């Protein structure tokens, strides 16, 4: 029997506030979190509110492609 597609996959969440900052604004980095999601239950992109240590507040983190 083949292994097939895994139901749970690893995803990377990235802060949308840090990504939006342009070159003229000072940013020390981009906050990223690693987590897992169930492919069948959440087929769309994952969006969670997490703490960004660079913005120093809770912001929306979206799933990015690897």
PyMOL Python script that loads the backbone (N, CA, C, O; Angstrom):
from pymol import cmd

cmd.read_pdbstr("""\
ATOM      1  N   UNK A   1       0.828  -1.169   0.000  1.00  0.00           N
ATOM      2  CA  UNK A   1       0.000   0.000   0.000  1.00  0.00           C
ATOM      3  C   UNK A   1       0.880   1.243   0.000  1.00  0.00           C
ATOM      4  O   UNK A   1       1.870   1.327   0.726  1.00  0.00           O
ATOM      5  N   UNK A   2       0.490   2.210  -0.839  1.00  0.00           N
ATOM      6  CA  UNK A   2       1.215   3.475  -0.901  1.00  0.00           C
ATOM      7  C   UNK A   2       0.804   4.382   0.242  1.00  0.00           C
ATOM      8  O   UNK A   2      -0.261   4.224   0.838  1.00  0.00           O
ATOM      9  N   UNK A   3       1.652   5.311   0.525  1.00  0.00           N
ATOM     10  CA  UNK A   3       1.389   6.226   1.618  1.00  0.00           C
ATOM     11  C   UNK A   3       0.276   7.215   1.259  1.00  0.00           C
ATOM     12  O   UNK A   3      -0.537   7.557   2.117  1.00  0.00           O
ATOM     13  N   UNK A   4       0.227   7.680   0.000  1.00  0.00           N
ATOM     14  CA  UNK A   4      -0.825   8.609  -0.403  1.00  0.00           C
ATOM     15  C   UNK A   4      -0.559  10.005   0.115  1.00  0.00           C
ATOM     16  O   UNK A   4       0.518  10.292   0.638  1.00  0.00           O
ATOM     17  N   UNK A   5      -1.540  10.862  -0.032  1.00  0.00           N
ATOM     18  CA  UNK A   5      -1.400  12.239   0.432  1.00  0.00           C
ATOM     19  C   UNK A   5      -1.683  12.312   1.924  1.00  0.00           C
ATOM     20  O   UNK A   5      -2.636  11.712   2.421  1.00  0.00           O
ATOM     21  N   UNK A   6      -0.848  13.048   2.621  1.00  0.00           N
ATOM     22  CA  UNK A   6      -1.067  13.260   4.048  1.00  0.00           C
ATOM     23  C   UNK A   6      -2.226  14.223   4.252  1.00  0.00           C
ATOM     24  O   UNK A   6      -2.396  15.173   3.488  1.00  0.00           O
ATOM     25  N   UNK A   7      -3.012  13.977   5.273  1.00  0.00           N
ATOM     26  CA  UNK A   7      -4.145  14.846   5.560  1.00  0.00           C
ATOM     27  C   UNK A   7      -3.651  16.121   6.233  1.00  0.00           C
ATOM     28  O   UNK A   7      -4.111  17.214   5.903  1.00  0.00           O
ATOM     29  N   UNK A   8      -2.722  15.992   7.171  1.00  0.00           N
ATOM     30  CA  UNK A   8      -2.189  17.159   7.872  1.00  0.00           C
ATOM     31  C   UNK A   8      -0.905  17.606   7.188  1.00  0.00           C
ATOM     32  O   UNK A   8       0.006  16.809   6.965  1.00  0.00           O
ATOM     33  N   UNK A   9      -0.845  18.902   6.858  1.00  0.00           N
ATOM     34  CA  UNK A   9       0.338  19.440   6.197  1.00  0.00           C
ATOM     35  C   UNK A   9       0.913  20.591   7.014  1.00  0.00           C
ATOM     36  O   UNK A   9       0.191  21.242   7.769  1.00  0.00           O
ATOM     37  N   UNK A  10       2.210  20.841   6.864  1.00  0.00           N
ATOM     38  CA  UNK A  10       2.879  21.950   7.545  1.00  0.00           C
ATOM     39  C   UNK A  10       2.682  23.216   6.741  1.00  0.00           C
ATOM     40  O   UNK A  10       2.792  23.203   5.515  1.00  0.00           O
ATOM     41  N   UNK A  11       2.391  24.314   7.427  1.00  0.00           N
ATOM     42  CA  UNK A  11       2.229  25.607   6.776  1.00  0.00           C
ATOM     43  C   UNK A  11       3.035  26.657   7.542  1.00  0.00           C
ATOM     44  O   UNK A  11       3.345  26.484   8.721  1.00  0.00           O
ATOM     45  N   UNK A  12       3.366  27.741   6.852  1.00  0.00           N
ATOM     46  CA  UNK A  12       4.093  28.850   7.459  1.00  0.00           C
ATOM     47  C   UNK A  12       3.180  30.066   7.447  1.00  0.00           C
ATOM     48  O   UNK A  12       2.612  30.415   6.412  1.00  0.00           O
ATOM     49  N   UNK A  13       3.040  30.709   8.603  1.00  0.00           N
ATOM     50  CA  UNK A  13       2.225  31.909   8.740  1.00  0.00           C
ATOM     51  C   UNK A  13       3.146  33.123   8.814  1.00  0.00           C
ATOM     52  O   UNK A  13       4.141  33.106   9.538  1.00  0.00           O
ATOM     53  N   UNK A  14       2.815  34.183   8.062  1.00  0.00           N
ATOM     54  CA  UNK A  14       3.656  35.373   7.994  1.00  0.00           C
ATOM     55  C   UNK A  14       2.835  36.607   8.324  1.00  0.00           C
ATOM     56  O   UNK A  14       1.694  36.734   7.881  1.00  0.00           O
ATOM     57  N   UNK A  15       3.412  37.519   9.103  1.00  0.00           N
ATOM     58  CA  UNK A  15       2.731  38.749   9.517  1.00  0.00           C
ATOM     59  C   UNK A  15       2.487  39.642   8.299  1.00  0.00           C
ATOM     60  O   UNK A  15       3.403  39.902   7.518  1.00  0.00           O
ATOM     61  N   UNK A  16       1.246  40.110   8.142  1.00  0.00           N
ATOM     62  CA  UNK A  16       0.945  40.951   6.989  1.00  0.00           C
ATOM     63  C   UNK A  16       1.347  42.404   7.235  1.00  0.00           C
ATOM     64  O   UNK A  16       1.553  43.146   6.275  1.00  0.00           O
ATOM     65  N   UNK A  17       1.463  42.826   8.483  1.00  0.00           N
ATOM     66  CA  UNK A  17       1.885  44.196   8.783  1.00  0.00           C
ATOM     67  C   UNK A  17       3.363  44.401   8.465  1.00  0.00           C
ATOM     68  O   UNK A  17       3.737  45.456   7.952  1.00  0.00           O
ATOM     69  N   UNK A  18       4.192  43.435   8.752  1.00  0.00           N
ATOM     70  CA  UNK A  18       5.632  43.538   8.483  1.00  0.00           C
ATOM     71  C   UNK A  18       5.916  43.489   6.987  1.00  0.00           C
ATOM     72  O   UNK A  18       6.844  44.141   6.509  1.00  0.00           O
ATOM     73  N   UNK A  19       5.127  42.722   6.249  1.00  0.00           N
ATOM     74  CA  UNK A  19       5.341  42.596   4.807  1.00  0.00           C
ATOM     75  C   UNK A  19       4.970  43.891   4.105  1.00  0.00           C
ATOM     76  O   UNK A  19       5.612  44.260   3.122  1.00  0.00           O
ATOM     77  N   UNK A  20       3.953  44.588   4.586  1.00  0.00           N
ATOM     78  CA  UNK A  20       3.477  45.815   3.946  1.00  0.00           C
ATOM     79  C   UNK A  20       4.434  46.984   4.112  1.00  0.00           C
ATOM     80  O   UNK A  20       4.389  47.920   3.313  1.00  0.00           O
ATOM     81  N   UNK A  21       5.297  46.963   5.120  1.00  0.00           N
ATOM     82  CA  UNK A  21       6.195  48.088   5.361  1.00  0.00           C
ATOM     83  C   UNK A  21       7.140  48.250   4.173  1.00  0.00           C
ATOM     84  O   UNK A  21       7.727  47.284   3.687  1.00  0.00           O
ATOM     85  N   UNK A  22       7.270  49.472   3.727  1.00  0.00           N
ATOM     86  CA  UNK A  22       8.124  49.763   2.578  1.00  0.00           C
ATOM     87  C   UNK A  22       9.581  49.920   2.983  1.00  0.00           C
ATOM     88  O   UNK A  22       9.936  49.690   4.139  1.00  0.00           O
ATOM     89  N   UNK A  23      10.418  50.308   2.044  1.00  0.00           N
ATOM     90  CA  UNK A  23      11.845  50.481   2.296  1.00  0.00           C
ATOM     91  C   UNK A  23      12.118  51.700   3.171  1.00  0.00           C
ATOM     92  O   UNK A  23      13.127  51.743   3.875  1.00  0.00           O
ATOM     93  N   UNK A  24      11.220  52.699   3.132  1.00  0.00           N
ATOM     94  CA  UNK A  24      11.445  53.916   3.912  1.00  0.00           C
ATOM     95  C   UNK A  24      11.114  53.731   5.389  1.00  0.00           C
ATOM     96  O   UNK A  24      11.618  54.482   6.225  1.00  0.00           O
ATOM     97  N   UNK A  25      10.288  52.762   5.728  1.00  0.00           N
ATOM     98  CA  UNK A  25       9.961  52.510   7.140  1.00  0.00           C
ATOM     99  C   UNK A  25      10.951  51.518   7.724  1.00  0.00           C
ATOM    100  O   UNK A  25      11.416  50.608   7.038  1.00  0.00           O
ATOM    101  N   UNK A  26      11.266  51.703   8.986  1.00  0.00           N
ATOM    102  CA  UNK A  26      12.247  50.842   9.633  1.00  0.00           C
ATOM    103  C   UNK A  26      11.596  49.550  10.102  1.00  0.00           C
ATOM    104  O   UNK A  26      10.655  49.581  10.894  1.00  0.00           O
ATOM    105  N   UNK A  27      12.085  48.421   9.621  1.00  0.00           N
ATOM    106  CA  UNK A  27      11.592  47.107  10.027  1.00  0.00           C
ATOM    107  C   UNK A  27      12.796  46.213  10.297  1.00  0.00           C
ATOM    108  O   UNK A  27      13.721  46.137   9.488  1.00  0.00           O
ATOM    109  N   UNK A  28      12.772  45.540  11.443  1.00  0.00           N
ATOM    110  CA  UNK A  28      13.903  44.689  11.801  1.00  0.00           C
ATOM    111  C   UNK A  28      13.754  43.277  11.272  1.00  0.00           C
ATOM    112  O   UNK A  28      14.730  42.527  11.259  1.00  0.00           O
ATOM    113  N   UNK A  29      12.558  42.887  10.832  1.00  0.00           N
ATOM    114  CA  UNK A  29      12.364  41.540  10.329  1.00  0.00           C
ATOM    115  C   UNK A  29      10.905  41.253  10.040  1.00  0.00           C
ATOM    116  O   UNK A  29      10.051  42.136  10.123  1.00  0.00           O
ATOM    117  N   UNK A  30      10.637  40.003   9.698  1.00  0.00           N
ATOM    118  CA  UNK A  30       9.281  39.560   9.409  1.00  0.00           C
ATOM    119  C   UNK A  30       8.952  38.405  10.345  1.00  0.00           C
ATOM    120  O   UNK A  30       9.691  37.423  10.414  1.00  0.00           O
ATOM    121  N   UNK A  31       7.844  38.525  11.062  1.00  0.00           N
ATOM    122  CA  UNK A  31       7.423  37.488  11.998  1.00  0.00           C
ATOM    123  C   UNK A  31       6.838  36.302  11.241  1.00  0.00           C
ATOM    124  O   UNK A  31       5.961  36.475  10.395  1.00  0.00           O
ATOM    125  N   UNK A  32       7.324  35.095  11.543  1.00  0.00           N
ATOM    126  CA  UNK A  32       6.812  33.881  10.913  1.00  0.00           C
ATOM    127  C   UNK A  32       6.578  32.814  11.969  1.00  0.00           C
ATOM    128  O   UNK A  32       7.368  32.650  12.898  1.00  0.00           O
ATOM    129  N   UNK A  33       5.477  32.094  11.806  1.00  0.00           N
ATOM    130  CA  UNK A  33       5.138  30.973  12.667  1.00  0.00           C
ATOM    131  C   UNK A  33       4.974  29.728  11.811  1.00  0.00           C
ATOM    132  O   UNK A  33       4.558  29.818  10.656  1.00  0.00           O
ATOM    133  N   UNK A  34       5.297  28.576  12.364  1.00  0.00           N
ATOM    134  CA  UNK A  34       5.118  27.297  11.688  1.00  0.00           C
ATOM    135  C   UNK A  34       4.044  26.516  12.425  1.00  0.00           C
ATOM    136  O   UNK A  34       4.063  26.441  13.654  1.00  0.00           O
ATOM    137  N   UNK A  35       3.103  25.930  11.681  1.00  0.00           N
ATOM    138  CA  UNK A  35       2.012  25.170  12.282  1.00  0.00           C
ATOM    139  C   UNK A  35       1.539  24.104  11.301  1.00  0.00           C
ATOM    140  O   UNK A  35       2.099  23.958  10.215  1.00  0.00           O
ATOM    141  N   UNK A  36       0.513  23.367  11.685  1.00  0.00           N
ATOM    142  CA  UNK A  36      -0.063  22.343  10.825  1.00  0.00           C
ATOM    143  C   UNK A  36      -1.545  22.636  10.623  1.00  0.00           C
ATOM    144  O   UNK A  36      -2.191  23.252  11.471  1.00  0.00           O
ATOM    145  N   UNK A  37      -2.074  22.183   9.483  1.00  0.00           N
ATOM    146  CA  UNK A  37      -3.511  22.311   9.249  1.00  0.00           C
ATOM    147  C   UNK A  37      -4.010  21.047   8.579  1.00  0.00           C
ATOM    148  O   UNK A  37      -3.256  20.327   7.924  1.00  0.00           O
ATOM    149  N   UNK A  38      -5.301  20.792   8.757  1.00  0.00           N
ATOM    150  CA  UNK A  38      -5.940  19.648   8.134  1.00  0.00           C
ATOM    151  C   UNK A  38      -6.395  20.060   6.732  1.00  0.00           C
ATOM    152  O   UNK A  38      -7.187  20.991   6.582  1.00  0.00           O
ATOM    153  N   UNK A  39      -5.902  19.378   5.728  1.00  0.00           N
ATOM    154  CA  UNK A  39      -6.180  19.727   4.337  1.00  0.00           C
ATOM    155  C   UNK A  39      -7.667  19.613   3.992  1.00  0.00           C
ATOM    156  O   UNK A  39      -8.175  20.396   3.190  1.00  0.00           O
ATOM    157  N   UNK A  40      -8.360  18.653   4.584  1.00  0.00           N
ATOM    158  CA  UNK A  40      -9.777  18.441   4.268  1.00  0.00           C
ATOM    159  C   UNK A  40     -10.690  19.452   4.957  1.00  0.00           C
ATOM    160  O   UNK A  40     -11.677  19.891   4.368  1.00  0.00           O
ATOM    161  N   UNK A  41     -10.375  19.822   6.185  1.00  0.00           N
ATOM    162  CA  UNK A  41     -11.217  20.756   6.933  1.00  0.00           C
ATOM    163  C   UNK A  41     -11.015  22.202   6.504  1.00  0.00           C
ATOM    164  O   UNK A  41     -11.975  22.971   6.485  1.00  0.00           O
ATOM    165  N   UNK A  42      -9.788  22.591   6.157  1.00  0.00           N
ATOM    166  CA  UNK A  42      -9.487  23.966   5.761  1.00  0.00           C
ATOM    167  C   UNK A  42      -8.762  23.959   4.416  1.00  0.00           C
ATOM    168  O   UNK A  42      -7.534  24.045   4.379  1.00  0.00           O
ATOM    169  N   UNK A  43      -9.507  23.857   3.309  1.00  0.00           N
ATOM    170  CA  UNK A  43      -8.852  23.821   2.002  1.00  0.00           C
ATOM    171  C   UNK A  43      -8.289  25.182   1.582  1.00  0.00           C
ATOM    172  O   UNK A  43      -7.368  25.241   0.767  1.00  0.00           O
ATOM    173  N   UNK A  44      -8.832  26.274   2.129  1.00  0.00           N
ATOM    174  CA  UNK A  44      -8.358  27.612   1.786  1.00  0.00           C
ATOM    175  C   UNK A  44      -7.138  27.986   2.607  1.00  0.00           C
ATOM    176  O   UNK A  44      -6.611  27.181   3.375  1.00  0.00           O
ATOM    177  N   UNK A  45      -6.697  29.239   2.427  1.00  0.00           N
ATOM    178  CA  UNK A  45      -5.545  29.706   3.180  1.00  0.00           C
ATOM    179  C   UNK A  45      -5.916  29.961   4.632  1.00  0.00           C
ATOM    180  O   UNK A  45      -7.014  30.432   4.932  1.00  0.00           O
ATOM    181  N   UNK A  46      -4.993  29.647   5.524  1.00  0.00           N
ATOM    182  CA  UNK A  46      -5.188  29.816   6.952  1.00  0.00           C
ATOM    183  C   UNK A  46      -4.856  31.257   7.348  1.00  0.00           C
ATOM    184  O   UNK A  46      -3.886  31.829   6.850  1.00  0.00           O
ATOM    185  N   UNK A  47      -5.649  31.838   8.233  1.00  0.00           N
ATOM    186  CA  UNK A  47      -5.438  33.203   8.702  1.00  0.00           C
ATOM    187  C   UNK A  47      -5.696  33.238  10.205  1.00  0.00           C
ATOM    188  O   UNK A  47      -6.811  32.969  10.650  1.00  0.00           O
ATOM    189  N   UNK A  48      -4.670  33.569  10.988  1.00  0.00           N
ATOM    190  CA  UNK A  48      -4.766  33.582  12.444  1.00  0.00           C
ATOM    191  C   UNK A  48      -4.192  34.870  13.002  1.00  0.00           C
ATOM    192  O   UNK A  48      -3.312  35.478  12.394  1.00  0.00           O
ATOM    193  N   UNK A  49      -4.694  35.294  14.173  1.00  0.00           N
ATOM    194  CA  UNK A  49      -4.120  36.427  14.880  1.00  0.00           C
ATOM    195  C   UNK A  49      -3.058  35.883  15.832  1.00  0.00           C
ATOM    196  O   UNK A  49      -3.354  35.090  16.726  1.00  0.00           O
ATOM    197  N   UNK A  50      -1.809  36.325  15.624  1.00  0.00           N
ATOM    198  CA  UNK A  50      -0.680  35.888  16.438  1.00  0.00           C
ATOM    199  C   UNK A  50       0.098  37.132  16.880  1.00  0.00           C
ATOM    200  O   UNK A  50      -0.101  38.221  16.341  1.00  0.00           O
ATOM    201  N   UNK A  51       0.980  36.959  17.861  1.00  0.00           N
ATOM    202  CA  UNK A  51       1.793  38.065  18.344  1.00  0.00           C
ATOM    203  C   UNK A  51       3.004  38.250  17.442  1.00  0.00           C
ATOM    204  O   UNK A  51       3.746  37.300  17.191  1.00  0.00           O
ATOM    205  N   UNK A  52       3.206  39.463  16.957  1.00  0.00           N
ATOM    206  CA  UNK A  52       4.376  39.800  16.141  1.00  0.00           C
ATOM    207  C   UNK A  52       5.376  40.516  17.032  1.00  0.00           C
ATOM    208  O   UNK A  52       5.070  41.571  17.587  1.00  0.00           O
ATOM    209  N   UNK A  53       6.554  39.959  17.172  1.00  0.00           N
ATOM    210  CA  UNK A  53       7.542  40.571  18.069  1.00  0.00           C
ATOM    211  C   UNK A  53       8.186  41.810  17.459  1.00  0.00           C
ATOM    212  O   UNK A  53       8.783  42.607  18.183  1.00  0.00           O
ATOM    213  N   UNK A  54       8.079  41.987  16.153  1.00  0.00           N
ATOM    214  CA  UNK A  54       8.641  43.171  15.505  1.00  0.00           C
ATOM    215  C   UNK A  54       7.670  44.348  15.568  1.00  0.00           C
ATOM    216  O   UNK A  54       8.097  45.487  15.752  1.00  0.00           O
ATOM    217  N   UNK A  55       6.379  44.090  15.420  1.00  0.00           N
ATOM    218  CA  UNK A  55       5.349  45.132  15.553  1.00  0.00           C
ATOM    219  C   UNK A  55       4.998  45.364  17.021  1.00  0.00           C
ATOM    220  O   UNK A  55       4.462  46.413  17.378  1.00  0.00           O
ATOM    221  N   UNK A  56       5.299  44.395  17.858  1.00  0.00           N
ATOM    222  CA  UNK A  56       5.003  44.399  19.296  1.00  0.00           C
ATOM    223  C   UNK A  56       3.501  44.482  19.587  1.00  0.00           C
ATOM    224  O   UNK A  56       3.073  45.172  20.512  1.00  0.00           O
ATOM    225  N   UNK A  57       2.701  43.755  18.768  1.00  0.00           N
ATOM    226  CA  UNK A  57       1.265  43.671  19.006  1.00  0.00           C
ATOM    227  C   UNK A  57       0.716  42.455  18.277  1.00  0.00           C
ATOM    228  O   UNK A  57       1.412  41.838  17.471  1.00  0.00           O
ATOM    229  N   UNK A  58      -0.541  42.111  18.564  1.00  0.00           N
ATOM    230  CA  UNK A  58      -1.195  40.993  17.890  1.00  0.00           C
ATOM    231  C   UNK A  58      -1.658  41.451  16.514  1.00  0.00           C
ATOM    232  O   UNK A  58      -2.393  42.431  16.391  1.00  0.00           O
ATOM    233  N   UNK A  59      -1.222  40.735  15.476  1.00  0.00           N
ATOM    234  CA  UNK A  59      -1.570  41.079  14.100  1.00  0.00           C
ATOM    235  C   UNK A  59      -2.040  39.827  13.366  1.00  0.00           C
ATOM    236  O   UNK A  59      -1.902  38.711  13.866  1.00  0.00           O
ATOM    237  N   UNK A  60      -2.591  40.024  12.188  1.00  0.00           N
ATOM    238  CA  UNK A  60      -3.046  38.908  11.366  1.00  0.00           C
ATOM    239  C   UNK A  60      -1.867  38.284  10.655  1.00  0.00           C
ATOM    240  O   UNK A  60      -1.049  38.978  10.051  1.00  0.00           O
ATOM    241  N   UNK A  61      -1.785  36.965  10.733  1.00  0.00           N
ATOM    242  CA  UNK A  61      -0.748  36.195  10.031  1.00  0.00           C
ATOM    243  C   UNK A  61      -1.438  35.309   9.014  1.00  0.00           C
ATOM    244  O   UNK A  61      -2.355  34.562   9.354  1.00  0.00           O
ATOM    245  N   UNK A  62      -0.995  35.390   7.755  1.00  0.00           N
ATOM    246  CA  UNK A  62      -1.574  34.600   6.673  1.00  0.00           C
ATOM    247  C   UNK A  62      -0.629  33.482   6.259  1.00  0.00           C
ATOM    248  O   UNK A  62       0.585  33.571   6.444  1.00  0.00           O
ATOM    249  N   UNK A  63      -1.201  32.443   5.704  1.00  0.00           N
ATOM    250  CA  UNK A  63      -0.418  31.308   5.206  1.00  0.00           C
ATOM    251  C   UNK A  63       0.311  31.721   3.932  1.00  0.00           C
ATOM    252  O   UNK A  63      -0.255  32.402   3.076  1.00  0.00           O
ATOM    253  N   UNK A  64       1.574  31.303   3.813  1.00  0.00           N
ATOM    254  CA  UNK A  64       2.352  31.568   2.604  1.00  0.00           C
ATOM    255  C   UNK A  64       2.765  30.256   1.977  1.00  0.00           C
ATOM    256  O   UNK A  64       2.773  29.215   2.634  1.00  0.00           O
ATOM    257  N   UNK A  65       3.108  30.311   0.701  1.00  0.00           N
ATOM    258  CA  UNK A  65       3.595  29.122  -0.008  1.00  0.00           C
ATOM    259  C   UNK A  65       5.037  28.868   0.378  1.00  0.00           C
ATOM    260  O   UNK A  65       5.786  29.806   0.648  1.00  0.00           O
ATOM    261  N   UNK A  66       5.435  27.588   0.405  1.00  0.00           N
ATOM    262  CA  UNK A  66       6.819  27.242   0.724  1.00  0.00           C
ATOM    263  C   UNK A  66       7.708  27.431  -0.472  1.00  0.00           C
ATOM    264  O   UNK A  66       8.912  27.187  -0.391  1.00  0.00           O
TER     265      UNK A  66
END
""", "prot")
cmd.dss("prot")
cmd.show_as("cartoon", "prot")
cmd.util.cbc("prot")
cmd.orient("prot")
